[in-house]
Amino acid sequence: MRNKIWFYLLCVAHLGISGYFWFNTSGTHTDNTANVLLGLGRLSGLLLVDVILLQVMLMGRARWLESVFGLDKLAKVHRFAGKWITILLLAHPILLTLAYQNFTGAGFLSQLWDFQVSFEDVWHASIGFAFFLFVIVYSILMSRRKWDFERWYWAHLSVYAAIILAFGHQTAVGGDFLGSSPIFNNIPELTWFTLYWYIVHAFVFGNLVWYRICRPLWNYYLHGFTVSTIKNETPDVWSLYITGKNISSFSYTPGQFVIIRFLAKGYYWQAHPFSLSCYPNTEYIRLSIKASGDFTKTIGRLPIGTKAYIEGPYGTLTAKKSQTNKVLMIAGGIGITPFRGIIEDLGKAGKDIHLIYGNKTEADIALRTELEELAQKYNIRIHHVLSNVEANSLQLTAGSFESFSTGFVTPELIQQLVPDVANREAFLCGPPPMMDALFKTLTGLGVPPKKIYFEKFAL
Ligand SMILES: Cc1cc2nc3c(=O)[nH]c(=O)nc-3n(C[C@H](O)[C@H](O)[C@H](O)COP(=O)(O)OP(=O)(O)OC[C@H]3O[C@@H](n4cnc5c(N)ncnc54)[C@H](O)[C@@H]3O)c2cc1C
């Protein structure tokens, strides 16, 4: 909670400080249309950089920020804020060109061209502008046509080039920067606003470099993560046991996930998120991965001994969320992975737990033996729901703490399996469409939305 307040305070303080500099230079000049357009053009430029820096911050995986909001929620805000970038990106050059047209009397296009030839930094910024437009168009097409995630990811990284290209023109020709008072009289270009701008950029990119590069490198050095065993859990799920030095000091809370990059031929350029499907121990960390796309399909062939570069742990879906004694957990397919550790924590805390676990067939049930062992130790009942099995062909091989049903996880089935569902809090994990549907189902069954905890398997 404290970090959340700090983050909001930081945003408000930043808007206040940059608003103050803008107001002192541009905001007070409202005597004619040209000046109003100029002020708005500059404001849109400042806000554009603010939103871009916010985007970098949201995706910088800073632990202090992620531990409060969760990466999935930060990613959601990141997608939403992307729309503002488009609006401000177009508004900034259009408003400034309209303003200068009023001063010079030139046509719109010739005024725009004049900016490019008069200022080298503006020319660089225009290339940055083109990069941004490329990423925006690519992202829209990607979401509509379901293009390859990796190609989109690498194209998306060109925004960093755009940020670098656009940076110079802000402090070199930006009226609000040049109009602020110089810190030293003999260096007129170093104004208070320019200094502040450098500090803000240093903070944002410092966080990015620290959390995405330095910390994982440090973890790699400290633990030397190595894939030591790969075990088939089901026909299309593999568990990777990753060992290394001082594994017990790699601290995580059950339910969290890591972003992993395997240092092997063909794998270097991809980093993917996977939940830790184990309980903290001194020997290994484990990921259980389902073959769902190009990358995950190859996991079973990963050479033993492959080194791994690990970012994290991340995630807020842990047993710490739980506030009452009665819990319902619903997992779809590979969504069971974060639950493996959470359920042990909840069990140890003496909670009364029902787990509904949906799969296509009995053979697709991952981590079944471990769940059964936990059910023997703690107050856990497991209800398997198999969608690709006819009710009359169900062969019961159920353990003492398991039951089986066929079909989908419908409101009627939940009510039948867990009659006191309305008095429980719920943990959900599975594919995003299933989670959305389950959220509605559970609220319909009387579970308060605030008592439904989930983290989507999508960033
Ligand atoms: C917090 C979290 C925890 C997860 N835990 C598990 C787990 O324990 N076990 C498991 O099998 N799966 C897990 N996943 C899903 C797993 O990350 C994707 O299935 C995997 O990245 C798909 O990669 P692919 O190239 O094989 O498939 P693709 O077909 O290329 O991708 C399928 C979808 O996965 C997502 N995706 C792909 N690559 C990435 C990436 N590099 N970063 C983020 N998202 C990506 C995209 O939404 C994409 O549309 C988790 C996802 C998240 C967000």
The ligand as an SDF file (V2000), in Angstrom:
LIG
                    3D

 53 58  0  0  0  0  0  0  0  0999 V2000
    2.2630  -14.6090  -15.4680 C   0  0  0  0  0  0  0  0  0  0  0  0
    2.2860  -15.7720  -16.4380 C   0  0  0  0  0  0  0  0  0  0  0  0
    2.5400  -17.0420  -15.9740 C   0  0  0  0  0  0  0  0  0  0  0  0
    2.5450  -18.1000  -16.8660 C   0  0  0  0  0  0  0  0  0  0  0  0
    2.8010  -19.3600  -16.3910 N   0  0  0  0  0  0  0  0  0  0  0  0
    2.8110  -20.4020  -17.2260 C   0  0  0  0  0  0  0  0  0  0  0  0
    3.1110  -21.7250  -16.7720 C   0  0  0  0  0  0  0  0  0  0  0  0
    3.3660  -21.9440  -15.6000 O   0  0  0  0  0  0  0  0  0  0  0  0
    3.1260  -22.7230  -17.6710 N   0  0  0  0  0  0  0  0  0  0  0  0
    2.8700  -22.5100  -19.0030 C   0  0  0  0  0  0  0  0  0  0  0  0
    2.9040  -23.4650  -19.7780 O   0  0  0  0  0  0  0  0  0  0  0  0
    2.5550  -21.2790  -19.4600 N   0  0  0  0  0  0  0  0  0  0  0  0
    2.5500  -20.2220  -18.6230 C   0  0  0  0  0  0  0  0  0  0  0  0
    2.2850  -18.9720  -19.1040 N   0  0  0  0  0  0  0  0  0  0  0  0
    1.9890  -18.8050  -20.5290 C   0  0  0  0  0  0  0  0  0  0  0  0
    3.2840  -18.8110  -21.3170 C   0  0  0  0  0  0  0  0  0  0  0  0
    4.0610  -17.6800  -21.0000 O   0  0  0  0  0  0  0  0  0  0  0  0
    2.9560  -18.7750  -22.8140 C   0  0  0  0  0  0  0  0  0  0  0  0
    2.2210  -19.9200  -23.1010 O   0  0  0  0  0  0  0  0  0  0  0  0
    4.2190  -18.8020  -23.6390 C   0  0  0  0  0  0  0  0  0  0  0  0
    4.9390  -17.6130  -23.4610 O   0  0  0  0  0  0  0  0  0  0  0  0
    3.7910  -18.9850  -25.0810 C   0  0  0  0  0  0  0  0  0  0  0  0
    4.9250  -18.9080  -25.9090 O   0  0  0  0  0  0  0  0  0  0  0  0
    4.9410  -19.6230  -27.3390 P   0  0  0  0  0  0  0  0  0  0  0  0
    5.9540  -18.9020  -28.1720 O   0  0  0  0  0  0  0  0  0  0  0  0
    5.1130  -21.0760  -27.1890 O   0  0  0  0  0  0  0  0  0  0  0  0
    3.4920  -19.4050  -27.9020 O   0  0  0  0  0  0  0  0  0  0  0  0
    2.9330  -18.3310  -28.8930 P   0  0  0  0  0  0  0  0  0  0  0  0
    1.8970  -19.0110  -29.7190 O   0  0  0  0  0  0  0  0  0  0  0  0
    4.0310  -17.5910  -29.5750 O   0  0  0  0  0  0  0  0  0  0  0  0
    2.2410  -17.3310  -27.8970 O   0  0  0  0  0  0  0  0  0  0  0  0
    0.9670  -17.5630  -27.3750 C   0  0  0  0  0  0  0  0  0  0  0  0
    0.6200  -16.3610  -26.5170 C   0  0  0  0  0  0  0  0  0  0  0  0
    1.4760  -16.3510  -25.3580 O   0  0  0  0  0  0  0  0  0  0  0  0
    1.8600  -15.0100  -25.0470 C   0  0  0  0  0  0  0  0  0  0  0  0
    3.3200  -14.8980  -25.1650 N   0  0  0  0  0  0  0  0  0  0  0  0
    4.1120  -15.4460  -26.1030 C   0  0  0  0  0  0  0  0  0  0  0  0
    5.3890  -15.1240  -25.8970 N   0  0  0  0  0  0  0  0  0  0  0  0
    5.3940  -14.3380  -24.7930 C   0  0  0  0  0  0  0  0  0  0  0  0
    6.4080  -13.6690  -24.0780 C   0  0  0  0  0  0  0  0  0  0  0  0
    7.6880  -13.7540  -24.4680 N   0  0  0  0  0  0  0  0  0  0  0  0
    6.0580  -12.9250  -23.0020 N   0  0  0  0  0  0  0  0  0  0  0  0
    4.7760  -12.8160  -22.6350 C   0  0  0  0  0  0  0  0  0  0  0  0
    3.7610  -13.4470  -23.2480 N   0  0  0  0  0  0  0  0  0  0  0  0
    4.0570  -14.1930  -24.3150 C   0  0  0  0  0  0  0  0  0  0  0  0
    1.1680  -14.1030  -26.0240 C   0  0  0  0  0  0  0  0  0  0  0  0
   -0.0510  -13.6650  -25.4350 O   0  0  0  0  0  0  0  0  0  0  0  0
    0.8620  -15.0110  -27.1880 C   0  0  0  0  0  0  0  0  0  0  0  0
   -0.2620  -14.5880  -27.9150 O   0  0  0  0  0  0  0  0  0  0  0  0
    2.2940  -17.8970  -18.2400 C   0  0  0  0  0  0  0  0  0  0  0  0
    2.0470  -16.6030  -18.6960 C   0  0  0  0  0  0  0  0  0  0  0  0
    2.0510  -15.5550  -17.8140 C   0  0  0  0  0  0  0  0  0  0  0  0
    1.8050  -14.1670  -18.3270 C   0  0  0  0  0  0  0  0  0  0  0  0
  1  2  1  0
  2  3  1  0
  2 52  2  0
  3  4  2  0
  4  5  1  0
  4 50  1  0
  5  6  2  0
  6  7  1  0
  6 13  1  0
  7  8  2  0
  7  9  1  0
  9 10  1  0
 10 11  2  0
 10 12  1  0
 12 13  2  0
 13 14  1  0
 14 15  1  0
 14 50  1  0
 15 16  1  0
 16 17  1  0
 16 18  1  0
 18 19  1  0
 18 20  1  0
 20 21  1  0
 20 22  1  0
 22 23  1  0
 23 24  1  0
 24 25  2  0
 24 26  1  0
 24 27  1  0
 27 28  1  0
 28 29  2  0
 28 30  1  0
 28 31  1  0
 31 32  1  0
 32 33  1  0
 33 34  1  0
 33 48  1  0
 34 35  1  0
 35 36  1  0
 35 46  1  0
 36 37  1  0
 36 45  1  0
 37 38  2  0
 38 39  1  0
 39 40  1  0
 39 45  2  0
 40 41  1  0
 40 42  2  0
 42 43  1  0
 43 44  2  0
 44 45  1  0
 46 47  1  0
 46 48  1  0
 48 49  1  0
 50 51  2  0
 51 52  1  0
 52 53  1  0
M  END
$$$$
